[in-house]
Amino acid sequence: MNKNLKAELPEKFARNALGLCGAAGERWLNDLPHIIEEISENWQIEAAKPFANLSYNFVVPCVCSNGGKAVLKIALPLNNPEIFNEAKLLQTADGNGAVKLLKFDESRRAILLERLTPGANLKENFRGDESKAVEAAIKVLHGLPKNPPQHLEFRRLEEWFDNFFVKANGTKFPCEFQNKAHGYYEELSSATNQKILLHGDLHHENILLATREEFLALDPKGIIGEIGYEIAVFLNNHLWWLASELNLQKKSDDAVRQFSEAFAVEPPDLNKWAFAQMVLSAWWTFEENGENWQTDLALATIWEANAD
């Protein structure tokens, strides 16, 4: 591995490491070549050049000793990184609907994954035929595990929403959107006792064209919650994807109908889930001083119009 790796890492990735982890992030960036060497020796892999779009994880393609292709993913030195839940969900899935987990090193916050080929995501594969992207997502969602094993603990969706509802109070985040999202979430979550294991971030770029199954998911968050939230993540990314199209309302309605028929969730409820999830996403962006949170809120009103 290149000893000058730190200087070649994307600026955004290095900035995230330092911003989230401080001095620990600086040490980790300096130690990263050594960490990769140790993992490569232990797992008998040869790492190549890392992917260019790194953000919160170091991800690099590699070749195993048997000639198989894989992907090495190493998380930032956080106390409880998301990669732990990712590993648990992939362990539970065991290749069903999702990429296979090949190795997991908790102490180094590292996982080894099968490399999906040809690897095109749904946006790349279905531009101009967006309903096919919805069909692919439904197929993947049906294949993912729903029952969390009793010996593994996962985060819960209510933690995400409760944290939002508490922390947003007193900020400049628009209270009318917070209140509406709160009301929808309370209504939807209390209407069912069916809590399942969710991917948590199932959108177009996290579903890739594969070989052992037609499409497979990657980068799961691993949380316990309602199926409506899982669908809402995809619906909102679908909305963003199609936002510039003149027939946006019809295409978003068509996507809701497809998911409603596939999972027996009423369209008004899916619209409420999509509104609440979009507002939650806007809050996360607002909290990180990011851009586009106001656009998120503007798009959320499309779902609100069909929520009753």
VEXLUMBA-583271 format. One line per field, with one value per residue: residue in one letter; chain; x, y, z of N, C-alpha, C in turn. Coordinates in pm, whole numbers, m for minus. Atoms other than C-alpha are relative to their C-alpha. Layout:
! residues N
kefi: (a / ...) $
vomi: (A / ...) $
n_u: (X / ...) $
n_v: (Y / ...) $
n_w: (Z / ...) $
ca_u: (X / ...) $
ca_v: (Y / ...) $
ca_w: (Z / ...) $
c_u: (X / ...) $
c_v: (Y / ...) $
c_w: (Z / ...) $
END
This chain:
! residues 308
kefi: (m / n / k / n / l / k / a / e / l / p / e / k / f / a / r / n / a / l / g / l / c / g / a / a / g / e / r / w / l / n / d / l / p / h / i / i / e / e / i / s / e / n / w / q / i / e / a / a / k / p / f / a / n / l / s / y / n / f / v / v / p / c / v / c / s / n / g / g / k / a / v / l / k / i / a / l / p / l / n / n / p / e / i / f / n / e / a / k / l / l / q / t / a / d / g / n / g / a / v / k / l / l / k / f / d / e / s / r / r / a / i / l / l / e / r / l / t / p / g / a / n / l / k / e / n / f / r / g / d / e / s / k / a / v / e / a / a / i / k / v / l / h / g / l / p / k / n / p / p / q / h / l / e / f / r / r / l / e / e / w / f / d / n / f / f / v / k / a / n / g / t / k / f / p / c / e / f / q / n / k / a / h / g / y / y / e / e / l / s / s / a / t / n / q / k / i / l / l / h / g / d / l / h / h / e / n / i / l / l / a / t / r / e / e / f / l / a / l / d / p / k / g / i / i / g / e / i / g / y / e / i / a / v / f / l / n / n / h / l / w / w / l / a / s / e / l / n / l / q / k / k / s / d / d / a / v / r / q / f / s / e / a / f / a / v / e / p / p / d / l / n / k / w / a / f / a / q / m / v / l / s / a / w / w / t / f / e / e / n / g / e / n / w / q / t / d / l / a / l / a / t / i / w / e / a / n / a / d) $
vomi: (A / A / A / A / A / A / A / A / A / A / A / A / A / A / A / A / A / A / A / A / A / A / A / A / A / A / A / A / A / A / A / A / A / A / A / A / A / A / A / A / A / A / A / A / A / A / A / A / A / A / A / A / A / A / A / A / A / A / A / A / A / A / A / A / A / A / A / A / A / A / A / A / A / A / A / A / A / A / A / A / A / A / A / A / A / A / A / A / A / A / A / A / A / A / A / A / A / A / A / A / A / A / A / A / A / A / A / A / A / A / A / A / A / A / A / A / A / A / A / A / A / A / A / A / A / A / A / A / A / A / A / A / A / A / A / A / A / A / A / A / A / A / A / A / A / A / A / A / A / A / A / A / A / A / A / A / A / A / A / A / A / A / A / A / A / A / A / A / A / A / A / A / A / A / A / A / A / A / A / A / A / A / A / A / A / A / A / A / A / A / A / A / A / A / A / A / A / A / A / A / A / A / A / A / A / A / A / A / A / A / A / A / A / A / A / A / A / A / A / A / A / A / A / A / A / A / A / A / A / A / A / A / A / A / A / A / A / A / A / A / A / A / A / A / A / A / A / A / A / A / A / A / A / A / A / A / A / A / A / A / A / A / A / A / A / A / A / A / A / A / A / A / A / A / A / A / A / A / A / A / A / A / A / A / A / A / A / A / A / A / A / A / A / A / A / A / A / A / A / A / A / A / A / A / A / A / A / A) $
n_u: (85 / m74 / m29 / 47 / 143 / 72 / m4 / 77 / 140 / 87 / 4 / 122 / m17 / m92 / 70 / 96 / m73 / m48 / 114 / 74 / m84 / m103 / m138 / 5 / 9 / m132 / m85 / 51 / m42 / m143 / m22 / 81 / m79 / m40 / 122 / 31 / m101 / 31 / 120 / m34 / m76 / 87 / 107 / m60 / 55 / m87 / 82 / m36 / 21 / 135 / 102 / m20 / 110 / 1 / 63 / m12 / m69 / m104 / 48 / m99 / 13 / m115 / 2 / m29 / m106 / 55 / 30 / 131 / 3 / 70 / m8 / m35 / 61 / m48 / 72 / m72 / m18 / 109 / 24 / 97 / 23 / 111 / m46 / 34 / 137 / m8 / m51 / 101 / 108 / m51 / m14 / 135 / 49 / m77 / 3 / 137 / 40 / m107 / m137 / m47 / m106 / m103 / m82 / 31 / m99 / 62 / m100 / m46 / 120 / m19 / 73 / m34 / 125 / m10 / 7 / 115 / m23 / m72 / m6 / 75 / 111 / 130 / 6 / m77 / 58 / 140 / 31 / 103 / 96 / m12 / 84 / m82 / m81 / 90 / 16 / m123 / m5 / 98 / m56 / m106 / 61 / 60 / m105 / m74 / 58 / 94 / 0 / m132 / m35 / 8 / m133 / m59 / 75 / m1 / 64 / 143 / 39 / 53 / m112 / m28 / 104 / 2 / m113 / 38 / 105 / m55 / m108 / 44 / 68 / m81 / m88 / 66 / 66 / 142 / 76 / 120 / m39 / m31 / 124 / 72 / m72 / 21 / 135 / 8 / m77 / 72 / 117 / m39 / m72 / 93 / 104 / m43 / m103 / m91 / m133 / m85 / m136 / m5 / m127 / m12 / m47 / 19 / 29 / m44 / m145 / m36 / 47 / m87 / 13 / m93 / 1 / 67 / 138 / 3 / m35 / m32 / m17 / m121 / m4 / 116 / m15 / 36 / 83 / 129 / 107 / 114 / m27 / 32 / m118 / m92 / 52 / m7 / m137 / m10 / 90 / m57 / m110 / 66 / 50 / m116 / m49 / 93 / 51 / 3 / 91 / 130 / 103 / m51 / 107 / 48 / m101 / m7 / 122 / m19 / m92 / 77 / 92 / m76 / m38 / 122 / 47 / m99 / m18 / 129 / 4 / 89 / m70 / m12 / m100 / m132 / m25 / m34 / m136 / m94 / m10 / m75 / m139 / m64 / m25 / m112 / m119 / m28 / m56 / m140 / m79 / 1 / m85 / m140 / m26 / m11 / 89 / 116 / 103 / 123 / 57 / 63 / 129 / 89 / 41 / 85 / 138 / 63 / 58 / 104 / 122 / 73 / m10 / 131) $
n_v: (m120 / m124 / m64 / m138 / 11 / m112 / m114 / 31 / 21 / m112 / m104 / 15 / 111 / m43 / m101 / 70 / 72 / m96 / m67 / 90 / 75 / m85 / 52 / 143 / 10 / m30 / 117 / 109 / m27 / 29 / 144 / 77 / 96 / 113 / 78 / 74 / 106 / 105 / 69 / 72 / 119 / 92 / 51 / 44 / m78 / m103 / m119 / m84 / m141 / m17 / m67 / m145 / m71 / 31 / m103 / 30 / 128 / 27 / 115 / 29 / 132 / 85 / 134 / 101 / 95 / 98 / m70 / m64 / m145 / m40 / m141 / m24 / m123 / m30 / m115 / m99 / 44 / m43 / 95 / 101 / m33 / 67 / 123 / 113 / 41 / 50 / 137 / 87 / 25 / 85 / 134 / 56 / 24 / 111 / m6 / m9 / m137 / m94 / 42 / 94 / m35 / 105 / m10 / m113 / m24 / m105 / m86 / m95 / m56 / 34 / 112 / 40 / 29 / 44 / m108 / 19 / m31 / m115 / m105 / m122 / m19 / m12 / m123 / 23 / 109 / m20 / m136 / m1 / 109 / m6 / 99 / 121 / m18 / 33 / 146 / 60 / m25 / 88 / 134 / 5 / m14 / 129 / 98 / m33 / 61 / m84 / 36 / m15 / 109 / m43 / m17 / m124 / m121 / m103 / m126 / m3 / m117 / m106 / m79 / m104 / m101 / m66 / m92 / m114 / m79 / m69 / m92 / m107 / m104 / m117 / m33 / m68 / 98 / m38 / 81 / 57 / 128 / 90 / 42 / 88 / 127 / 63 / 55 / 115 / 113 / 55 / 71 / 120 / 97 / 56 / 75 / 137 / 55 / 78 / m58 / 95 / m43 / m84 / m45 / m133 / m98 / 74 / m90 / 43 / 18 / 111 / 125 / 16 / 114 / 103 / 122 / 114 / m46 / m109 / m123 / 20 / m124 / m17 / m113 / m12 / m60 / 101 / m52 / 63 / m97 / 37 / 14 / m127 / m86 / 56 / m40 / m146 / m38 / 15 / m95 / m133 / m4 / 3 / m135 / m84 / 41 / m43 / m131 / m97 / 45 / m66 / 94 / 49 / 48 / 129 / 103 / 27 / 75 / 135 / 71 / 30 / 110 / 124 / 46 / 31 / 131 / 103 / 20 / m17 / m122 / m92 / m115 / m117 / 27 / m12 / m143 / m54 / 46 / m71 / m137 / 3 / 36 / m113 / m103 / 50 / m17 / m144 / m36 / 45 / m93 / m126 / 18 / 4 / m125 / 33 / m66 / 72 / 41 / m71 / 70 / 120 / m36 / m35 / 125 / 74 / m42 / 82 / 115 / m46 / m24 / 128 / 75 / 14) $
n_w: (0 / 14 / m128 / 9 / 23 / m60 / 91 / 121 / m34 / 35 / m102 / m78 / m92 / m106 / m80 / m84 / m104 / m100 / m60 / m86 / m95 / m58 / m4 / 30 / 145 / 55 / m21 / 83 / 138 / 9 / m20 / 94 / 80 / m84 / m27 / 123 / 13 / m96 / 46 / 123 / m37 / m73 / 85 / 127 / 110 / 56 / 21 / 114 / m27 / m57 / 81 / m1 / m66 / m143 / m84 / m143 / m13 / 99 / 78 / 103 / 62 / m27 / 55 / m102 / 36 / 96 / 124 / m5 / m20 / m122 / m36 / m139 / m52 / m134 / m52 / m80 / m139 / m87 / m109 / 43 / 142 / 68 / 64 / m87 / 36 / 138 / m6 / m60 / 96 / 108 / m58 / m7 / 137 / 55 / 146 / 53 / 28 / m31 / 20 / m101 / m93 / 4 / m121 / m87 / m105 / m82 / m61 / 103 / 63 / 141 / 56 / 136 / 70 / 139 / 98 / 87 / 140 / 56 / m101 / 29 / m94 / 65 / 79 / 122 / 78 / 39 / 41 / 103 / m25 / m145 / m67 / m13 / m121 / m111 / 2 / m52 / m144 / m62 / 2 / m102 / m132 / m32 / m29 / m122 / m121 / m74 / m142 / m60 / m92 / m140 / m61 / 49 / m32 / 102 / m37 / 28 / 77 / m86 / m51 / 98 / m3 / m131 / m5 / 83 / m62 / m117 / 33 / 91 / m76 / m31 / 112 / 110 / 87 / m1 / m96 / 61 / 59 / m110 / m64 / 92 / 4 / m131 / m2 / 90 / m54 / m114 / 53 / 75 / m84 / m99 / 70 / 22 / m89 / 84 / 13 / 71 / 26 / 119 / 57 / m58 / 98 / 125 / 112 / 133 / 10 / m89 / 63 / 116 / 89 / m47 / 81 / m64 / 6 / 98 / m71 / m141 / m77 / m80 / m92 / m89 / m132 / m97 / m109 / m19 / 18 / 82 / 143 / 65 / 2 / 100 / 131 / 10 / 39 / 145 / 64 / m3 / 96 / 130 / 22 / 32 / 132 / 104 / m41 / 110 / 105 / 0 / m49 / m128 / m87 / 48 / m21 / m143 / m32 / 52 / m89 / m121 / 32 / 13 / m133 / m74 / 43 / m33 / m144 / m68 / m80 / 70 / 58 / m88 / m103 / 62 / 16 / m133 / m30 / 86 / m53 / m126 / 27 / 68 / m100 / m80 / 81 / 3 / m130 / m4 / 81 / m75 / m119 / 45 / 73 / 142 / 94 / 56 / m94 / 33 / 115 / m57 / m56 / 110 / 62 / m94 / 14 / 104 / m69 / m91 / 77 / 17 / m126 / m65) $
ca_u: (0 / 121 / 294 / 184 / m178 / m288 / m183 / m378 / m706 / m1003 / m1021 / m1379 / m1285 / m989 / m1205 / m1474 / m1218 / m1077 / m1415 / m1574 / m1277 / m1037 / m689 / m793 / m884 / m545 / m366 / m590 / m517 / m145 / m177 / m408 / m132 / m14 / m371 / m428 / m101 / m200 / m546 / m405 / m165 / m427 / m691 / m452 / m571 / m400 / m551 / m557 / m621 / m915 / m1241 / m1252 / m1583 / m1482 / m1686 / m1713 / m1541 / m1218 / m1319 / m1080 / m1114 / m887 / m800 / m806 / m540 / m774 / m811 / m1157 / m1248 / m1355 / m1394 / m1226 / m1412 / m1265 / m1465 / m1345 / m1224 / m1562 / m1677 / m1970 / m1936 / m2221 / m2004 / m2081 / m2453 / m2371 / m2172 / m2452 / m2716 / m2499 / m2419 / m2793 / m2869 / m2596 / m2604 / m2984 / m3075 / m2745 / m2373 / m2196 / m1990 / m1662 / m1463 / m1514 / m1246 / m1421 / m1101 / m999 / m1357 / m1306 / m1516 / m1439 / m1722 / m1778 / m1728 / m2051 / m2019 / m2105 / m2195 / m2410 / m2660 / m3030 / m2987 / m2724 / m2921 / m3274 / m3245 / m3558 / m3736 / m3775 / m4055 / m3804 / m3588 / m3886 / m3941 / m3576 / m3597 / m3911 / m3737 / m3436 / m3654 / m3845 / m3514 / m3364 / m3410 / m3698 / m3655 / m3360 / m3174 / m3214 / m2839 / m2772 / m2875 / m2967 / m3052 / m3418 / m3588 / m3759 / m3416 / m3359 / m3695 / m3689 / m3345 / m3472 / m3783 / m3582 / m3282 / m3476 / m3668 / m3539 / m3348 / m3427 / m3551 / m3913 / m4138 / m4438 / m4249 / m4118 / m4466 / m4624 / m4351 / m4389 / m4761 / m4728 / m4457 / m4655 / m4964 / m4784 / m4561 / m4849 / m5073 / m4866 / m4660 / m4474 / m4113 / m3870 / m3504 / m3446 / m3162 / m3219 / m3071 / m3215 / m3189 / m3092 / m2716 / m2714 / m2867 / m2627 / m2652 / m2492 / m2444 / m2552 / m2872 / m2989 / m2964 / m2810 / m2804 / m2500 / m2416 / m2700 / m2749 / m2913 / m3205 / m3532 / m3845 / m4145 / m4144 / m4298 / m3976 / m3769 / m3993 / m3992 / m3612 / m3637 / m3937 / m3756 / m3444 / m3673 / m3830 / m3491 / m3389 / m3697 / m3730 / m3666 / m3927 / m4258 / m4459 / m4303 / m4634 / m4751 / m4420 / m4409 / m4771 / m4683 / m4393 / m4621 / m4873 / m4606 / m4481 / m4833 / m4932 / m4608 / m4617 / m4984 / m4927 / m5197 / m5083 / m5176 / m4960 / m4667 / m4705 / m4697 / m4388 / m4221 / m4301 / m4168 / m3853 / m3781 / m3816 / m3586 / m3333 / m3363 / m3294 / m2977 / m2855 / m2953 / m2774 / m2453 / m2476 / m2518 / m2699 / m3032 / m3226 / m3474 / m3517 / m3585 / m3866 / m4008 / m4014 / m4173 / m4486 / m4545 / m4605 / m4815 / m5063 / m5155 / m5126 / m5496) $
ca_v: (0 / 348 / 507 / 852 / 746 / 1031 / 1294 / 1117 / 1076 / 1286 / 1616 / 1551 / 1219 / 1365 / 1658 / 1422 / 1215 / 1522 / 1687 / 1381 / 1229 / 1518 / 1410 / 1044 / 1100 / 1255 / 958 / 717 / 883 / 857 / 492 / 391 / 243 / 27 / m80 / m182 / m378 / m569 / m650 / m751 / m992 / m1140 / m1184 / m1263 / m986 / m734 / m385 / m161 / 212 / 330 / 444 / 815 / 900 / 829 / 1008 / 841 / 507 / 405 / 169 / m6 / m289 / m585 / m932 / m1238 / m1509 / m1740 / m1479 / m1366 / m998 / m826 / m485 / m376 / m119 / 47 / 286 / 602 / 564 / 635 / 472 / 290 / 320 / 227 / m46 / m264 / m264 / m307 / m620 / m758 / m708 / m862 / m1152 / m1201 / m1174 / m1424 / m1309 / m1300 / m972 / m816 / m831 / m1114 / m1041 / m1232 / m1110 / m880 / m733 / m542 / m408 / m244 / m154 / m336 / m562 / m755 / m780 / m962 / m737 / m693 / m706 / m554 / m316 / m53 / 104 / 157 / 515 / 408 / 107 / 248 / 607 / 672 / 362 / 455 / 210 / m71 / 77 / 50 / m312 / m392 / m230 / m428 / m749 / m671 / m566 / m893 / m1082 / m901 / m1059 / m929 / m1111 / m991 / m1275 / m1267 / m1282 / m955 / m606 / m337 / 29 / 125 / 368 / 553 / 662 / 852 / 1027 / 1093 / 1251 / 1474 / 1583 / 1674 / 1841 / 2044 / 2233 / 2587 / 2581 / 2761 / 2437 / 2510 / 2393 / 2335 / 2060 / 1914 / 1905 / 1750 / 1484 / 1416 / 1367 / 1136 / 928 / 889 / 788 / 538 / 379 / 331 / 178 / m140 / m360 / m510 / m408 / m569 / m555 / m275 / m195 / 166 / 334 / 141 / 379 / 360 / 391 / 122 / m139 / m275 / m504 / m836 / m1191 / m1449 / m1245 / m986 / m701 / m685 / m419 / m281 / m24 / m108 / 86 / m206 / m81 / m212 / m32 / m32 / m137 / 201 / 379 / 145 / 219 / 593 / 612 / 479 / 697 / 1012 / 927 / 848 / 1191 / 1362 / 1165 / 1276 / 1625 / 1809 / 1615 / 1770 / 1457 / 1424 / 1385 / 1099 / 913 / 954 / 834 / 534 / 443 / 465 / 239 / m20 / m37 / m34 / m336 / m521 / m473 / m412 / m64 / 190 / 473 / 752 / 584 / 557 / 927 / 1004 / 789 / 960 / 1305 / 1214 / 1054 / 1350 / 1591 / 1373 / 1375 / 1753 / 1780 / 1572 / 1802 / 2112 / 1975 / 1926 / 2277 / 2119 / 2238 / 2135 / 2089 / 2354 / 2172 / 1854 / 2032 / 2170 / 1820 / 1679 / 1882 / 1663 / 1368 / 1573 / 1652 / 1280 / 1188 / 1213) $
ca_w: (0 / m87 / 214 / 88 / 92 / 319 / 65 / m209 / m20 / m135 / 50 / 160 / 318 / 510 / 622 / 750 / 940 / 1112 / 1169 / 1327 / 1507 / 1577 / 1687 / 1669 / 1305 / 1234 / 1389 / 1201 / 867 / 937 / 1043 / 756 / 531 / 821 / 905 / 544 / 540 / 853 / 720 / 382 / 546 / 779 / 509 / 224 / m3 / m228 / m215 / m521 / m551 / m336 / m491 / m572 / m401 / m41 / 225 / 568 / 500 / 331 / 50 / m185 / m440 / m380 / m501 / m274 / m271 / m467 / m740 / m634 / m637 / m318 / m157 / 167 / 374 / 684 / 901 / 1074 / 1435 / 1593 / 1916 / 1756 / 1378 / 1145 / 998 / 1303 / 1221 / 854 / 936 / 1154 / 887 / 616 / 847 / 896 / 523 / 433 / 71 / 36 / m130 / m31 / m90 / 95 / 404 / 370 / 673 / 972 / 1200 / 1477 / 1634 / 1305 / 1208 / 879 / 660 / 344 / 91 / m234 / m536 / m730 / m1107 / m1347 / m1064 / m1237 / m997 / m1066 / m1184 / m1434 / m1548 / m1575 / m1690 / m1895 / m1763 / m1398 / m1318 / m1376 / m1100 / m865 / m971 / m897 / m554 / m472 / m572 / m353 / m61 / m79 / m62 / 237 / 584 / 793 / 1126 / 1335 / 1512 / 1889 / 1955 / 1767 / 1876 / 1624 / 1658 / 1640 / 1405 / 1689 / 1813 / 1488 / 1502 / 1876 / 1845 / 1565 / 1753 / 2064 / 1900 / 1642 / 1911 / 1948 / 1618 / 1295 / 1140 / 1037 / 1320 / 1091 / 908 / 1231 / 1383 / 1075 / 1054 / 1425 / 1389 / 1091 / 1258 / 1580 / 1383 / 1160 / 1423 / 1668 / 1400 / 1375 / 1604 / 1310 / 1353 / 1111 / 1024 / 774 / 539 / 643 / 333 / 41 / m252 / m620 / m572 / m302 / m536 / m797 / m1095 / m993 / m1118 / m858 / m822 / m1073 / m820 / m473 / m201 / m24 / 246 / 489 / 811 / 992 / 1205 / 1344 / 1225 / 996 / 630 / 541 / 636 / 418 / 120 / 198 / 166 / m187 / m274 / m167 / m363 / m657 / m617 / m616 / m924 / m1118 / m969 / m1297 / m1497 / m1595 / m1510 / m1163 / m981 / m1201 / m1174 / m797 / m775 / m992 / m762 / m457 / m628 / m715 / m356 / m215 / m422 / m341 / 37 / 121 / 261 / 176 / m56 / 191 / 456 / 215 / 138 / 512 / 558 / 264 / 406 / 751 / 609 / 380 / 672 / 883 / 599 / 574 / 947 / 916 / 640 / 841 / 1148 / 948 / 800 / 459 / 151 / m4 / 320 / 209 / m123 / 75 / 256 / m67 / m217 / 99 / 25 / m282 / m48 / 192 / m85 / m110 / 258 / 339) $
c_u: (88 / 18 / m47 / m151 / m75 / m7 / m87 / m149 / m84 / m11 / m121 / 15 / 91 / m67 / m102 / 68 / 44 / m118 / m73 / 86 / 114 / 139 / 5 / m9 / 131 / 93 / m42 / 41 / 147 / 28 / m67 / 82 / 42 / m120 / m34 / 99 / m30 / m122 / 30 / 76 / m90 / m102 / 50 / m66 / 104 / m88 / 52 / m17 / m141 / m95 / 9 / m104 / m11 / m65 / 22 / 64 / 110 / m40 / 94 / m28 / 126 / m20 / 42 / 105 / m48 / m37 / m134 / 10 / m84 / 15 / 30 / m56 / 42 / m66 / 92 / 6 / m104 / m26 / m94 / m35 / m112 / 42 / m29 / m140 / m6 / 44 / m104 / m115 / 46 / 24 / m135 / m52 / 69 / m12 / m137 / m41 / 109 / 136 / 43 / 110 / 100 / 83 / m44 / 104 / m51 / 104 / 52 / m115 / 2 / m86 / 51 / m126 / 28 / m10 / m114 / 34 / m125 / m5 / m70 / m115 / m129 / m12 / 72 / m71 / m139 / m35 / m98 / m104 / m10 / m85 / 75 / 91 / m82 / m19 / 123 / 10 / m97 / 54 / 108 / m60 / m70 / 107 / 76 / m66 / m90 / 5 / 141 / 31 / 8 / 137 / 70 / m90 / 18 / m60 / m146 / m36 / m49 / 110 / 33 / m103 / m5 / 113 / m28 / m100 / 51 / 99 / m45 / m71 / 94 / 98 / m80 / m63 / m150 / m86 / m123 / 31 / 33 / m129 / m80 / 68 / m18 / m137 / m15 / 74 / m73 / m121 / 40 / 65 / m91 / m107 / 36 / 106 / 105 / 130 / 91 / 141 / 3 / 143 / 29 / 46 / m11 / m42 / 72 / 150 / 52 / m58 / 74 / m37 / 108 / m10 / m72 / m147 / 0 / 42 / 25 / 23 / 135 / m18 / m123 / 35 / m29 / m76 / m129 / m108 / m108 / 38 / m27 / 119 / 98 / m42 / 16 / 139 / 14 / m88 / 61 / 122 / m53 / m50 / 113 / 51 / m84 / m45 / m13 / m101 / m139 / m110 / 41 / m112 / m49 / 102 / 16 / m124 / 11 / 91 / m70 / m92 / 74 / 39 / m121 / m50 / 96 / 5 / m126 / 3 / m82 / 77 / 5 / 105 / 141 / 35 / 38 / 141 / 102 / 17 / 88 / 148 / 75 / 31 / 115 / 132 / 41 / 62 / 147 / 90 / 11 / 98 / 147 / 40 / 19 / m98 / m120 / m106 / m132 / m67 / m67 / m140 / m100 / m52 / m94 / m147 / m72 / m68 / m118 / m133 / m85 / m2 / m135 / m102) $
c_v: (124 / 68 / 146 / 6 / 122 / 119 / m21 / m22 / 120 / 99 / m15 / m110 / 39 / 102 / m65 / m72 / 95 / 66 / m87 / m59 / 82 / m61 / m148 / m23 / 27 / m119 / m116 / 18 / m32 / m149 / m85 / m94 / m123 / m90 / m87 / m114 / m117 / m81 / m84 / m128 / m102 / m67 / m47 / 66 / 101 / 119 / 81 / 147 / 20 / 68 / 151 / 74 / m33 / 114 / m28 / m136 / m7 / m128 / m22 / m138 / m81 / m137 / m97 / m98 / m105 / 63 / 69 / 148 / 34 / 150 / 9 / 134 / 18 / 128 / 93 / m46 / 61 / m107 / m113 / 24 / m82 / m134 / m123 / m52 / m51 / m146 / m95 / m28 / m92 / m143 / m69 / m36 / m119 / m7 / 9 / 146 / 103 / m60 / m94 / 61 / m115 / m4 / 122 / 7 / 117 / 97 / 104 / 64 / m25 / m119 / m27 / m50 / m59 / 122 / m30 / 43 / m40 / 125 / 130 / 15 / 28 / 127 / m18 / m97 / 31 / 145 / m4 / m108 / m20 / m102 / m131 / 9 / m33 / m151 / m69 / 18 / m90 / m142 / m15 / 5 / m128 / m102 / 25 / m63 / 98 / m25 / 11 / m117 / 50 / 28 / 127 / 118 / 102 / 129 / m2 / 132 / 113 / 86 / 114 / 112 / 73 / 101 / 126 / 90 / 78 / 109 / 116 / 113 / 115 / 37 / 76 / m97 / 24 / m93 / m63 / m134 / m102 / m54 / m96 / m137 / m77 / m67 / m122 / m120 / m64 / m81 / m132 / m106 / m65 / m87 / m145 / m40 / m77 / 76 / m105 / 56 / 73 / 20 / 140 / 108 / m59 / 96 / m49 / m32 / m107 / m132 / m14 / m123 / m101 / m123 / m115 / 30 / 121 / 133 / m34 / 135 / 1 / 121 / 12 / 70 / m103 / 57 / m80 / 107 / m54 / m2 / 131 / 93 / m47 / 44 / 151 / 47 / m8 / 102 / 140 / 14 / m4 / 140 / 95 / m30 / 60 / 145 / 100 / m37 / 63 / m90 / m63 / m59 / m138 / m110 / m32 / m79 / m145 / m82 / m39 / m118 / m133 / m56 / m40 / m139 / m111 / m31 / 28 / 114 / 102 / 121 / 123 / m20 / 9 / 146 / 65 / m42 / 79 / 145 / 1 / m30 / 113 / 112 / m42 / 18 / 147 / 46 / m42 / 94 / 136 / m7 / 3 / 125 / m25 / 78 / m89 / m39 / 71 / m61 / m128 / 32 / 37 / m127 / m80 / 38 / m77 / m121 / 43 / 17 / m126 / m82 / m23 / m63) $
c_w: (0 / 136 / 2 / m21 / 51 / m95 / m122 / 29 / m41 / 116 / 91 / 104 / 116 / 91 / 93 / 115 / 111 / 71 / 100 / 113 / 60 / m8 / m30 / m151 / m68 / 15 / m91 / m146 / m20 / 7 / m108 / m89 / 79 / 31 / m121 / m20 / 93 / m44 / m123 / 30 / 69 / m90 / m136 / m120 / m48 / m37 / m117 / 40 / 53 / m98 / 20 / 83 / 148 / 78 / 148 / 26 / m106 / m72 / m117 / m61 / 27 / m64 / 110 / m52 / m99 / m133 / m2 / 27 / 121 / 20 / 150 / 43 / 145 / 47 / 77 / 145 / 95 / 105 / m41 / m146 / m61 / m60 / 87 / m32 / m142 / 0 / 56 / m96 / m112 / 48 / 6 / m139 / m64 / m152 / m61 / m16 / 18 / m31 / 113 / 86 / 5 / 128 / 80 / 110 / 83 / 54 / m98 / m74 / m151 / m40 / m141 / m66 / m137 / m91 / m98 / m142 / m80 / 87 / m31 / 99 / m77 / m84 / m133 / m94 / m56 / m31 / m117 / 16 / 151 / 73 / 18 / 122 / 123 / 9 / 57 / 151 / 75 / 8 / 107 / 140 / 44 / 43 / 128 / 123 / 73 / 151 / 58 / 93 / 143 / 61 / m47 / 34 / m113 / 56 / m42 / m65 / 90 / 61 / m96 / 7 / 133 / 13 / m81 / 72 / 121 / m42 / m88 / 73 / 32 / m109 / m106 / m100 / 10 / 85 / m63 / m66 / 109 / 63 / m87 / m7 / 129 / 5 / m88 / 59 / 118 / m46 / m63 / 88 / 103 / m64 / m22 / 102 / m78 / m23 / m64 / m13 / m133 / m48 / 53 / m97 / m140 / m111 / m126 / m7 / 95 / m48 / m132 / m81 / 36 / m90 / 69 / 28 / m92 / 61 / 146 / 67 / 69 / 90 / 89 / 130 / 109 / 119 / 8 / m13 / m90 / m148 / m74 / m7 / m107 / m140 / m19 / m41 / m152 / m71 / m4 / m91 / m143 / m36 / m37 / m141 / m112 / 17 / m115 / m109 / 15 / 57 / 133 / 86 / m43 / 28 / 148 / 45 / m47 / 90 / 129 / m25 / m10 / 137 / 82 / m35 / 43 / 149 / 83 / 102 / m78 / m53 / 91 / 111 / m56 / m24 / 133 / 41 / m81 / 47 / 125 / m24 / m69 / 98 / 92 / m75 / m8 / 132 / 10 / m79 / 70 / 116 / m36 / m77 / m149 / m85 / m33 / 102 / m28 / m123 / 44 / 51 / m109 / m70 / 91 / m16 / m110 / 65 / 87 / m73 / m16 / 128 / 66 / m93) $
END
